[in-house]
Every structure is written in C-alpha cells, then in structure tokens.
Amino acid sequence: MIVSKKYNQIKEGITTKLGSGMTVFIEVHGYGNQGKTQNFEVIHTIINRIEIGKINKIIDQIDSDAFVIEYDVNHIKGGILRRYLSKNK
C-alpha cells in the first residue's frame, strides 16, 4: 500500500516499469507530519518477493517521502495476471 502526493507518477511507474496492476482507493482526508491532507489516492498493489526491491526503487526515485506499508500475503485468488498485462501493450 503506497501513500504519496505523487500518486499519479507512482501509478505510471508501477504499470510501465514493473508491469503490475493495482487498485486505487480515493481518500477524502488523512493526517500526517504535514498536517491534514485532502483528496488523494492510495495505491494498493500485489507483487512477489522478488519485485520488492524493484518497486521500492521506483517509489524512491519518484517520492522518497512516500509512506509504504508492506503486507505478507499467503494466498491470492482472481485478478489479472501480469502476463495478460504484458500481452496487451
């Protein structure tokens, strides 16, 4: 899960450089070290453990202050497989 003011650039980087899909949550407001933030997007994407370094590099190049939450997922069902995203380019 990725929270950043540069969410549009991060979304583009994830799809073009990593080829991964995502779900985007529209947030009304949030609170952080810069006070209240309004009307932003939170990116939720699932990657394998090999791609953790790649996605962190993409995020750091765009916004080194991004807030990233990493979950350990044991099972996923459904969704779009990356090989289908690659074929549609």
C-alpha positions as CSV (number, residue, x, y, z in Angstrom):
1,M,0.0,0.0,0.0
2,I,1.5,3.3,-1.1
3,V,0.5,6.8,0.1
4,S,2.2,9.7,-1.7
5,K,1.3,13.1,-3.1
6,K,2.9,12.0,-6.3
7,Y,0.5,9.1,-6.7
8,N,-0.1,9.6,-10.5
9,Q,3.6,9.3,-11.2
10,I,4.0,6.2,-9.0
11,K,1.0,4.6,-10.7
12,E,2.5,5.2,-14.1
13,G,5.9,3.8,-12.9
14,I,4.4,0.7,-11.5
15,T,2.5,-0.1,-14.6
16,T,5.2,0.8,-17.1
17,K,8.4,-0.3,-15.3
18,L,7.0,-3.2,-13.3
19,G,4.0,-4.3,-15.4
20,S,1.9,-4.7,-12.3
21,G,-1.8,-3.8,-11.9
22,M,-3.2,-2.1,-8.8
23,T,-6.3,-1.0,-7.0
24,V,-6.6,2.7,-6.2
25,F,-8.6,4.0,-3.2
26,I,-9.8,7.6,-3.3
27,E,-9.2,9.0,0.2
28,V,-11.1,12.0,1.5
29,H,-8.5,13.1,4.0
30,G,-5.6,11.9,6.1
31,Y,-3.4,13.2,8.9
32,G,0.4,13.1,8.9
33,N,3.6,15.1,9.8
34,Q,2.5,17.8,7.3
35,G,-1.0,18.2,8.8
36,K,-4.3,17.3,7.2
37,T,-4.2,16.2,3.6
38,Q,-7.3,16.1,1.4
39,N,-8.4,14.4,-1.8
40,F,-5.6,12.0,-2.7
41,E,-5.3,8.4,-3.9
42,V,-3.9,5.4,-2.1
43,I,-2.3,2.7,-4.3
44,H,-2.7,-0.9,-3.4
45,T,-0.7,-3.4,-5.5
46,I,0.4,-7.0,-5.1
47,I,3.8,-8.1,-6.1
48,N,6.0,-11.1,-5.4
49,R,9.0,-11.0,-3.0
50,I,11.5,-10.7,-5.9
51,E,9.9,-7.5,-7.0
52,I,10.0,-5.7,-3.6
53,G,13.4,-4.1,-4.4
54,K,12.2,-3.0,-7.8
55,I,9.0,-1.4,-6.6
56,N,10.9,0.4,-3.7
57,K,13.4,1.7,-6.3
58,I,10.6,3.0,-8.5
59,I,8.9,4.7,-5.5
60,D,12.1,6.2,-4.1
61,Q,13.0,7.7,-7.5
62,I,9.6,9.4,-7.6
63,D,9.0,10.3,-4.0
64,S,11.5,9.4,-1.2
65,D,8.9,10.6,1.4
66,A,6.2,8.2,0.3
67,F,4.6,6.1,3.0
68,V,4.7,2.4,2.1
69,I,3.0,-0.4,4.0
70,E,4.2,-4.0,3.2
71,Y,1.9,-6.9,3.9
72,D,2.8,-10.6,3.9
73,V,0.2,-12.3,1.7
74,N,-0.2,-16.1,1.8
75,H,-3.0,-16.6,-0.8
76,I,-4.4,-14.6,-3.7
77,K,-7.4,-15.7,-5.9
78,G,-8.6,-13.9,-9.0
79,G,-7.4,-10.7,-10.5
80,I,-5.3,-10.0,-13.7
81,L,-2.1,-11.9,-14.1
82,R,0.9,-9.9,-15.3
83,R,1.3,-12.0,-18.4
84,Y,-2.0,-10.7,-19.6
85,L,-1.0,-7.1,-18.9
86,S,2.2,-7.6,-20.9
87,K,0.4,-9.0,-24.0
88,N,-1.9,-6.1,-24.2
89,K,0.8,-3.5,-24.5
